[in-house]
Amino acid sequence: MLPLKNFGHTEHESTRVIFGAAGLGGASQSTADRILDTVLAAGINHIDTAASYGDSELRIGPWLASRRDRFFLATKLESRDGEGARASLERSLERLQVDQIDLIQMHNLVEEDEWNQVHRAQGALEAMIRARDEGLVRFIGVTGHGTRIAKMHLRSLEAYDYDSVLLPFNHSMLENEEYRSDVDRLLELCAERSVAVQTIKSIARGRWSNEQTTQDEPHFSWYEPLSDQAAIARAVHYVLSQAQLFLNTSSDYRYLTTIIDAAQDHAIIEPSAEDMMRDKEQFAITPLFDGNALERI
């Protein structure tokens, strides 16, 4: 059975494994239905998508129509101004075939100018607060990538009482001492305020090499995931052994059941530092972001 936890102060008891729906963006409806059936059978009750994930919202909508009450539904918008954010929200509602979204998130809010635009008068945040007052959304969150995002989330939480944050969290990234320090401060603040903390890239091995990107073999994620079952389990446990955290699944759905199996509440064991370093060496795990050349996706 997958462990459950209150999603921040929303009072929704979410599975600590959240289905990350980015991979549905290029899938057929039949493939999406099959994957979502796996999610349902596993007991996952929280779906996370985004307006920018290709056709993901379109694939979720028809399948979700008869199951809406079984899922906490989250999506994201990239518009920074109020008018654009409202238009994005209305489009997501239509594509998802719902009257209300549980969590709307400011997607990848890390750049200074974009952050200022979101939080100023007539910005995206003001528009989403208005949409919440109208009953179109219930909660508002913020997401991001890169080594600067934990610090930016701290800044966002100073500006507004967001309901959730989302950021990369894996052993390789947390070897970066500055990022680790920012993450630790963020987790402390989120615990104090009951802000939900979602993690991504838990099973990332690294970026695809130039040689790999030119090969004919299809890639189902912009980064290369771990493929070894035991290593995936340790990477999942690295996240879930911290009771505060939720884990968003990889967009490479070949490993969806492996992640789900690793996350069963009777099996979660915090891996040792030695185990994580051994995996790093054996599987040549490298950070997705380094604060310099690899900062952007």
DAFEN-V163451 format. One record per residue. RES is the residue in one small letter. SS is DSSP state (A for helix, B for strand, O for the rest). PHI is phi in whole degrees, -180 to 180 (NA if undefined). D_CENTER is the distance of its C-alpha to the mean C-alpha in Angstrom with 1 decimal. Layout:
RES:SS:PHI:D_CENTER
RES:SS:PHI:D_CENTER
//
This chain:
m:O:NA:21.2
l:B:-77:17.6
p:O:-68:17.5
l:B:-116:16.8
k:B:-156:16.1
n:B:-58:16.5
f:O:-82:13.3
g:O:59:14.8
h:O:-100:17.9
t:O:-76:17.0
e:O:71:19.2
h:O:-90:17.0
e:B:-89:17.0
s:B:-90:13.7
t:B:-64:13.4
r:O:-73:11.7
v:B:-97:10.2
i:B:-105:7.8
f:B:-78:8.5
g:B:-86:6.2
a:A:-96:9.1
a:A:-58:9.3
g:A:-68:12.2
l:A:-77:14.2
g:A:-58:14.9
g:A:-113:18.0
a:O:-91:19.0
s:O:-72:22.1
q:A:-64:22.2
s:A:-66:23.8
t:A:-67:21.2
a:A:-61:18.3
d:A:-61:20.5
r:A:-64:21.0
i:A:-66:17.4
l:A:-67:16.7
d:A:-64:19.9
t:A:-64:18.6
v:A:-60:15.6
l:A:-62:18.3
a:A:-63:20.7
a:A:-75:18.4
g:O:92:18.0
i:O:-65:14.3
n:O:-124:14.4
h:B:-144:11.0
i:B:-116:9.6
d:B:-123:6.7
t:O:-131:8.4
a:O:-160:9.9
a:O:-61:13.5
s:O:-90:13.4
y:O:-87:12.2
g:O:55:15.9
d:O:-96:17.3
s:A:-55:14.2
e:A:-61:15.1
l:A:-65:18.7
r:A:-75:18.1
i:A:-72:16.4
g:A:-51:19.1
p:A:-63:22.2
w:A:-69:20.8
l:A:-78:19.4
a:O:-52:22.7
s:O:-95:24.4
r:O:-133:21.6
r:A:-54:20.1
d:A:-75:21.1
r:A:-97:19.3
f:O:-134:15.7
f:B:-83:13.6
l:B:-112:12.4
a:B:-122:9.8
t:B:-139:10.0
k:B:-137:10.1
l:B:-131:13.3
e:O:-109:14.6
s:O:-66:18.1
r:O:-101:19.3
d:B:-93:22.6
g:A:-63:23.3
e:A:-63:25.0
g:A:-66:22.3
a:A:-64:19.5
r:A:-63:21.7
a:A:-62:22.5
s:A:-63:18.8
l:A:-61:18.2
e:A:-63:21.5
r:A:-67:20.6
s:A:-65:17.3
l:A:-58:19.4
e:A:-68:22.0
r:A:-66:19.8
l:A:-82:18.1
q:O:61:21.6
v:O:-131:20.8
d:O:-94:22.6
q:O:-150:19.8
i:B:-106:16.0
d:B:-69:14.8
l:B:-138:12.1
i:B:-104:12.4
q:B:-126:10.3
m:B:-74:12.0
h:O:-86:10.0
n:O:52:10.6
l:O:-90:13.4
v:O:-130:15.1
e:O:-82:18.5
e:A:-57:21.4
d:A:-66:23.0
e:A:-70:19.9
w:A:-60:19.1
n:A:-63:22.8
q:A:-66:22.8
v:A:-60:20.0
h:A:-96:21.8
r:O:-84:25.4
a:O:-57:27.5
q:O:67:26.6
g:B:-88:23.1
a:A:-62:19.9
l:A:-63:19.4
e:A:-59:22.9
a:A:-66:22.5
m:A:-75:19.5
i:A:-62:21.5
r:A:-65:24.3
a:A:-64:22.3
r:A:-64:21.3
d:A:-63:25.0
e:O:-85:25.8
g:O:87:23.6
l:O:-81:21.3
v:B:-134:18.2
r:B:-105:18.0
f:B:-140:15.5
i:B:-129:14.1
g:B:-130:11.1
v:B:-143:10.2
t:B:-131:7.5
g:O:177:8.7
h:O:-122:9.8
g:O:84:13.1
t:O:-78:15.4
r:O:-89:16.3
i:A:-73:13.1
a:A:-62:13.8
k:A:-65:17.2
m:A:-69:16.2
h:A:-63:14.1
l:A:-59:17.3
r:A:-66:19.2
s:A:-62:17.2
l:A:-72:17.8
e:A:-73:21.4
a:A:-84:21.6
y:O:-158:20.1
d:O:-85:19.0
y:O:-63:15.4
d:O:-88:14.1
s:B:-156:10.6
v:B:-130:8.9
l:B:-142:5.6
l:B:-161:7.0
p:B:-67:8.2
f:O:-152:10.2
n:O:-156:12.9
h:A:-61:16.6
s:A:-63:17.5
m:A:-67:15.7
l:A:-78:17.0
e:O:-73:20.4
n:O:-73:20.4
e:A:-63:22.4
e:A:-67:21.6
y:A:-64:17.8
r:A:-60:18.4
s:A:-62:20.6
d:A:-65:18.3
v:A:-63:15.5
d:A:-60:18.3
r:A:-66:19.5
l:A:-65:16.1
l:A:-63:15.8
e:A:-64:19.4
l:A:-66:19.1
c:A:-63:16.2
a:A:-64:18.3
e:A:-63:21.3
r:A:-101:19.8
s:O:58:17.8
v:O:-94:14.5
a:B:-69:11.5
v:B:-118:9.3
q:B:-101:5.8
t:B:-118:5.6
i:B:-131:4.8
k:O:65:8.2
s:O:-66:10.0
i:O:-108:12.6
a:B:-69:13.2
r:B:-89:17.0
g:B:160:17.3
r:B:-79:17.9
w:O:-62:20.2
s:O:-75:23.8
n:A:-58:26.0
e:A:-66:28.0
q:A:-66:25.1
t:A:-72:23.9
t:O:-96:27.5
q:O:-78:27.9
d:O:-78:28.0
e:O:-62:25.5
p:O:-69:22.5
h:O:-111:19.1
f:O:-108:16.0
s:O:-153:13.5
w:O:-73:14.3
y:B:-117:14.5
e:B:-87:16.6
p:B:-85:15.2
l:O:-64:17.5
s:O:-120:19.8
d:O:-75:21.9
q:A:-60:21.3
a:A:-67:22.4
a:A:-68:20.4
i:A:-61:17.2
a:A:-61:18.3
r:A:-66:18.9
a:A:-65:15.5
v:A:-65:13.9
h:A:-67:16.6
y:A:-58:16.1
v:A:-80:12.9
l:A:-75:14.1
s:O:-70:17.6
q:O:-95:16.4
a:O:-61:16.7
q:O:-77:14.7
l:B:-100:11.3
f:B:-107:8.8
l:B:-121:7.3
n:B:-89:4.8
t:O:-69:7.7
s:O:-72:8.9
s:O:-75:10.2
d:O:-89:13.5
y:A:-76:14.6
r:A:-62:17.7
y:A:-110:16.0
l:A:-62:14.4
t:A:-68:17.5
t:A:-64:17.8
i:A:-64:14.4
i:A:-61:15.5
d:A:-62:19.0
a:A:-68:18.0
a:O:-91:16.1
q:B:-58:19.3
d:O:-64:20.3
h:O:-82:23.7
a:O:-112:22.5
i:O:-75:20.2
i:O:-131:22.1
e:O:-64:21.2
p:O:-73:22.1
s:O:-77:24.8
a:A:-61:24.6
e:A:-64:27.2
d:A:-63:25.1
m:A:-68:22.1
m:A:-69:24.7
r:A:-65:26.4
d:A:-64:23.3
k:A:-57:22.7
e:A:-74:26.3
q:A:-67:26.7
f:O:-106:23.7
a:O:52:23.9
i:O:-76:20.4
t:O:-131:19.8
p:O:-66:17.3
l:O:-73:15.1
f:O:-133:16.0
d:O:-134:19.3
g:O:83:20.0
n:O:-129:22.5
a:O:-65:22.8
l:O:-99:19.3
e:O:-72:17.6
r:O:-96:16.5
i:O:-73:14.7
//
